[in-house]
Amino acid sequence: MALDLLSISQKAVDEIVGNSVSETLKNEVTDEFLQSLYLQADTCKSGAPYICWRDGLGEWHITQGCCNRWECPRCGQIRARQEFARMIHGSVTLSDAGHTLYFVTITCRGRSLTTADAETGYLRWTNRLLSTVRARCKKHGGYWAYVAVTERQKRKHPHSHFITTYCPEDAVEYLKGRLLPNNAIAKQSGLYSAWFVERNIAAGLGKMCSISRIDNPLGATSYLGKYLFKDALHCVWPKHWRRIRYSHSWPKLPGLGNGDAFPLVNLADWQRVQRMNVPVYAADDFVLYAAYARLITNVVPNHSYGTLPRNRKPLSTP
């Protein structure tokens, strides 16, 4: 994980989202960032190690690492912002490369399926579907890439929203309100693929699935990203559940060059920082407290004290 992403915040919204979305959507995304920052706990409940690292301007910092666990009150919020940034970056990169993007939704089958059975089988069913679609895409010379976010329906069954580069060749356009071949009334305009519906059913999923062409990649990705801050963080899922998944071909965020970074695990590591002949800045007062506790008492603090103001604190000076 790029260490600079630990500080992704509302200030980055304009850069991440850009100017190609409506002010309403940008304000919604901004609100999600602000709420994420407000809800983020001060320290990692899993005790992620602190990291000393140098930014692009040459300044040294100490930040607590990220355990990447969605259920962590601190790191779950950080991860949601990281994943959102990657989704935006990937959509823009693929669109700029000339790929048409599509918004796809898949669901579980009927109400007779219990929530427990849905949770047990969903990964297997979606893997079966994705393997079939990937094979067909490659057979027809298409480019295969996707990102998917899974949330719960009102009935508590999982369903997923995808942004992908592939649409089946038999897809035809339809308008909102039209009766579709699966006897459903179209709630919005989109594309209907009989092959895709059949593959969903054959994989063990439901026939209620949809495909629509994305005209504004940033807008669509911003819309999908909101699920990360809402349902993905607050839903309780089984252990090792994959809330967000990417194809291998989905672009990754560029590395930010943290080769000089090192973890602060034992007293010697903290003393190394103390000996550095440059300013080293603590990310907040919690980090500053941890540093002093380690250097003075050689005891790892448990952060059981109250809330402290977050300020940029110099840890060592020349």
C-alpha positions as CSV (number, residue, x, y, z in Angstrom):
1,M,0.0,0.0,0.0
2,A,1.3,3.5,-0.9
3,L,1.8,5.3,2.3
4,D,0.6,8.6,1.0
5,L,-2.8,7.0,0.6
6,L,-3.1,6.8,4.4
7,S,-3.8,10.5,4.3
8,I,-6.3,10.5,1.4
9,S,-9.0,13.0,2.5
10,Q,-11.6,15.4,1.3
11,K,-8.9,17.7,0.0
12,A,-8.2,15.1,-2.7
13,V,-11.8,14.9,-3.9
14,D,-11.4,17.5,-6.7
15,E,-8.3,15.8,-8.0
16,I,-9.7,12.2,-7.7
17,V,-13.2,12.9,-9.1
18,G,-12.3,15.7,-11.5
19,N,-14.6,18.2,-13.1
20,S,-16.6,15.8,-15.3
21,V,-19.3,15.1,-12.8
22,S,-22.2,17.2,-11.6
23,E,-21.8,19.5,-8.6
24,T,-24.5,17.4,-6.8
25,L,-22.6,14.2,-7.3
26,K,-19.3,15.8,-6.3
27,N,-20.9,17.2,-3.2
28,E,-22.3,13.7,-2.3
29,V,-18.8,12.2,-2.7
30,T,-17.3,15.1,-0.7
31,D,-19.8,14.4,2.1
32,E,-18.8,10.7,2.1
33,F,-15.2,11.7,2.5
34,L,-16.0,14.0,5.3
35,Q,-18.1,11.5,7.1
36,S,-15.4,8.9,6.6
37,L,-12.8,11.1,8.2
38,Y,-15.2,12.0,11.0
39,L,-16.0,8.3,11.8
40,Q,-12.4,7.1,11.5
41,A,-11.0,6.1,14.8
42,D,-7.6,7.5,15.9
43,T,-5.8,4.2,16.2
44,C,-5.9,0.7,14.7
45,K,-7.6,-1.8,16.9
46,S,-5.4,-4.5,15.5
47,G,-2.2,-2.7,16.6
48,A,-0.8,-2.0,13.1
49,P,2.9,-1.0,13.4
50,Y,4.0,2.6,13.0
51,I,5.9,3.4,9.8
52,C,8.6,6.1,9.2
53,W,8.5,7.3,5.6
54,R,9.6,10.1,3.4
55,D,7.1,12.0,1.1
56,G,7.7,13.4,-2.3
57,L,9.0,16.6,-1.0
58,G,11.7,14.9,1.1
59,E,10.0,15.3,4.5
60,W,10.0,12.4,7.0
61,H,6.8,11.4,8.7
62,I,5.6,8.8,11.2
63,T,2.1,7.3,10.6
64,Q,0.4,4.2,12.0
65,G,0.1,1.6,9.2
66,C,-3.2,0.2,8.0
67,C,-4.3,-3.3,8.9
68,N,-6.7,-3.3,5.8
69,R,-9.5,-4.9,7.8
70,W,-12.9,-3.5,6.9
71,E,-14.1,-4.1,10.5
72,C,-11.4,-1.9,12.0
73,P,-12.9,1.5,13.0
74,R,-9.8,3.3,11.7
75,C,-8.4,1.2,8.9
76,G,-11.8,0.3,7.3
77,Q,-12.3,4.0,6.6
78,I,-8.8,4.4,5.2
79,R,-9.3,1.3,3.0
80,A,-12.6,2.6,1.6
81,R,-10.9,5.8,0.5
82,Q,-8.0,3.8,-1.0
83,E,-10.3,1.5,-3.0
84,F,-12.3,4.5,-4.2
85,A,-9.2,6.2,-5.5
86,R,-8.2,3.0,-7.3
87,M,-11.7,2.7,-8.9
88,I,-11.5,6.3,-10.2
89,H,-8.0,5.9,-11.5
90,G,-8.8,2.6,-13.3
91,S,-12.0,3.9,-14.9
92,V,-10.2,7.0,-16.2
93,T,-7.2,5.0,-17.4
94,L,-9.4,2.5,-19.3
95,S,-11.6,5.1,-20.8
96,D,-8.7,7.2,-21.9
97,A,-7.3,4.0,-23.6
98,G,-10.4,3.8,-25.7
99,H,-12.4,1.1,-23.8
100,T,-16.1,1.5,-23.5
101,L,-17.2,0.9,-19.9
102,Y,-20.4,-0.8,-18.8
103,F,-22.3,-0.8,-15.5
104,V,-23.5,-4.3,-14.6
105,T,-25.6,-5.5,-11.7
106,I,-26.0,-9.2,-10.7
107,T,-28.3,-10.6,-7.9
108,C,-29.1,-13.8,-6.1
109,R,-31.9,-16.0,-7.2
110,G,-35.5,-15.9,-5.7
111,R,-36.7,-15.4,-2.1
112,S,-36.7,-19.1,-1.4
113,L,-32.9,-18.9,-1.1
114,T,-32.0,-18.3,2.5
115,T,-29.5,-15.7,3.5
116,A,-27.1,-18.3,4.9
117,D,-27.2,-20.3,1.7
118,A,-26.7,-17.1,-0.3
119,E,-23.6,-16.1,1.7
120,T,-22.2,-19.6,1.4
121,G,-22.6,-19.9,-2.3
122,Y,-22.3,-16.4,-3.6
123,L,-18.5,-16.4,-4.2
124,R,-18.7,-19.8,-6.0
125,W,-21.6,-18.6,-8.2
126,T,-20.0,-15.3,-9.1
127,N,-16.7,-17.0,-9.9
128,R,-18.5,-19.4,-12.2
129,L,-20.2,-16.5,-14.0
130,L,-17.0,-14.4,-14.3
131,S,-15.0,-17.3,-15.7
132,T,-17.7,-17.9,-18.4
133,V,-17.9,-14.2,-19.3
134,R,-14.1,-13.8,-19.3
135,A,-13.8,-16.8,-21.7
136,R,-16.4,-15.4,-24.0
137,C,-14.8,-11.9,-24.0
138,K,-11.4,-13.3,-25.0
139,K,-13.0,-15.6,-27.6
140,H,-14.4,-12.5,-29.3
141,G,-11.2,-10.5,-29.0
142,G,-12.4,-8.2,-26.3
143,Y,-10.5,-6.7,-23.4
144,W,-11.5,-8.0,-20.0
145,A,-11.3,-5.8,-16.9
146,Y,-13.7,-5.1,-14.0
147,V,-14.1,-3.8,-10.5
148,A,-17.1,-5.0,-8.4
149,V,-18.5,-3.9,-5.1
150,T,-20.9,-6.2,-3.2
151,E,-23.6,-4.9,-0.9
152,R,-26.8,-6.4,0.6
153,Q,-30.2,-6.1,-0.9
154,K,-33.2,-5.2,1.4
155,R,-33.8,-9.0,1.9
156,K,-30.1,-9.2,3.1
157,H,-28.9,-11.3,0.1
158,P,-25.7,-10.1,-1.5
159,H,-25.7,-8.5,-4.9
160,S,-22.9,-6.8,-6.8
161,H,-22.4,-3.8,-9.0
162,F,-19.6,-3.9,-11.6
163,I,-17.8,-1.5,-13.9
164,T,-16.4,-3.5,-16.7
165,T,-15.0,-3.3,-20.2
166,Y,-17.2,-6.1,-21.7
167,C,-20.7,-6.3,-23.0
168,P,-22.1,-9.5,-24.6
169,E,-22.4,-9.3,-28.4
170,D,-26.1,-10.1,-28.4
171,A,-27.0,-7.1,-26.2
172,V,-29.8,-4.9,-27.5
173,E,-30.9,-1.5,-26.2
174,Y,-34.2,-1.0,-24.4
175,L,-36.0,1.9,-22.9
176,K,-37.3,2.5,-19.5
177,G,-40.8,1.0,-18.9
178,R,-40.4,-1.7,-21.5
179,L,-41.4,-5.3,-20.8
180,L,-38.2,-7.4,-21.0
181,P,-37.9,-11.0,-22.2
182,N,-37.5,-12.1,-18.5
183,N,-41.0,-10.5,-17.8
184,A,-39.5,-7.7,-15.8
185,I,-40.4,-4.1,-16.4
186,A,-37.3,-2.0,-17.1
187,K,-36.7,0.5,-14.4
188,Q,-34.3,2.4,-16.5
189,S,-32.9,2.3,-20.1
190,G,-30.1,-0.1,-20.7
191,L,-28.9,-3.2,-22.6
192,Y,-30.5,-6.6,-22.6
193,S,-28.5,-9.8,-23.3
194,A,-30.4,-13.1,-23.3
195,W,-27.0,-14.9,-23.1
196,F,-26.0,-12.9,-20.0
197,V,-29.3,-13.7,-18.2
198,E,-28.9,-17.4,-19.1
199,R,-25.3,-17.4,-17.8
200,N,-26.4,-15.9,-14.5
201,I,-29.1,-18.5,-14.0
202,A,-26.7,-21.3,-15.0
203,A,-24.1,-20.1,-12.6
204,G,-26.6,-20.2,-9.7
205,L,-27.4,-16.5,-9.6
206,G,-30.7,-14.8,-10.3
207,K,-32.3,-13.7,-13.6
208,M,-32.6,-10.1,-12.3
209,C,-29.4,-8.7,-13.8
210,S,-28.8,-5.5,-15.8
211,I,-26.2,-3.9,-18.1
212,S,-26.0,-0.3,-19.2
213,R,-23.4,1.7,-21.1
214,I,-21.5,4.3,-19.1
215,D,-21.3,7.7,-20.8
216,N,-19.5,9.4,-17.9
217,P,-16.8,7.1,-16.3
218,L,-16.1,9.5,-13.5
219,G,-19.8,9.9,-12.6
220,A,-20.5,6.1,-12.7
221,T,-17.4,5.3,-10.6
222,S,-18.3,8.0,-8.1
223,Y,-21.8,6.5,-7.8
224,L,-20.3,3.0,-7.3
225,G,-17.8,4.3,-4.9
226,K,-20.5,5.6,-2.5
227,Y,-21.4,2.0,-1.7
228,L,-17.9,1.6,-0.2
229,F,-18.7,4.3,2.4
230,K,-22.2,3.1,3.1
231,D,-23.0,-0.6,2.9
232,A,-19.5,-2.0,2.6
233,L,-18.3,-0.5,5.9
234,H,-21.4,-1.1,7.9
235,C,-22.7,-4.5,6.7
236,V,-21.7,-7.5,8.7
237,W,-20.3,-10.2,6.4
238,P,-18.9,-13.7,7.0
239,K,-15.1,-13.9,7.7
240,H,-12.9,-13.4,4.6
241,W,-15.8,-12.0,2.6
242,R,-14.6,-10.0,-0.4
243,R,-16.5,-6.7,-0.4
244,I,-14.6,-5.3,-3.4
245,R,-12.7,-7.3,-6.1
246,Y,-10.8,-6.4,-9.2
247,S,-9.7,-8.3,-12.3
248,H,-5.9,-8.7,-12.7
249,S,-6.2,-6.3,-15.6
250,W,-7.8,-3.4,-13.7
251,P,-5.2,-0.6,-13.4
252,K,-3.5,-0.2,-10.0
253,L,-2.7,3.1,-8.4
254,P,0.8,4.3,-9.3
255,G,3.5,3.6,-6.7
256,L,4.5,6.7,-4.8
257,G,8.1,5.7,-4.2
258,N,8.4,4.8,-0.5
259,G,11.5,2.8,-0.8
260,D,13.1,4.6,2.2
261,A,10.2,3.7,4.5
262,F,10.8,1.4,7.5
263,P,8.6,-0.1,10.2
264,L,8.9,0.8,13.8
265,V,8.6,-2.5,15.6
266,N,11.1,-2.5,18.5
267,L,13.0,0.1,20.6
268,A,16.0,0.1,18.2
269,D,13.7,1.2,15.3
270,W,12.4,4.2,17.4
271,Q,15.9,5.1,18.4
272,R,16.9,5.1,14.8
273,V,14.3,7.8,14.2
274,Q,15.6,9.7,17.2
275,R,19.1,9.7,15.7
276,M,18.0,11.0,12.3
277,N,19.5,14.4,11.7
278,V,16.3,15.8,10.0
279,P,12.9,16.9,11.2
280,V,10.5,13.9,11.5
281,Y,6.8,14.8,11.8
282,A,4.2,12.8,13.7
283,A,0.9,12.5,11.9
284,D,-1.1,13.4,15.0
285,D,-0.9,13.5,18.8
286,F,-1.6,9.8,19.1
287,V,1.6,9.0,17.1
288,L,3.5,11.6,19.1
289,Y,2.4,10.0,22.3
290,A,3.3,6.5,21.0
291,A,6.8,7.7,20.1
292,Y,7.5,9.3,23.5
293,A,6.1,6.3,25.3
294,R,8.3,4.0,23.4
295,L,11.5,6.1,23.8
296,I,11.0,7.0,27.4
297,T,9.4,3.9,28.9
298,N,9.9,1.3,26.1
299,V,6.2,0.5,26.5
300,V,3.8,0.2,23.6
301,P,0.8,2.5,24.6
302,N,-2.7,1.0,24.4
303,H,-4.3,4.4,23.6
304,S,-6.9,4.0,26.3
305,Y,-6.8,7.7,27.1
306,G,-9.3,10.3,25.8
307,T,-9.4,12.1,22.5
308,L,-6.4,14.4,21.7
309,P,-6.4,17.2,19.1
310,R,-4.7,16.2,15.8
311,N,-1.8,18.5,15.0
312,R,1.3,18.2,12.9
313,K,4.0,17.6,15.6
314,P,7.8,17.6,15.1
315,L,9.2,14.4,16.6
316,S,12.9,15.2,16.1
317,T,14.8,18.1,14.9
318,P,18.4,18.6,13.7
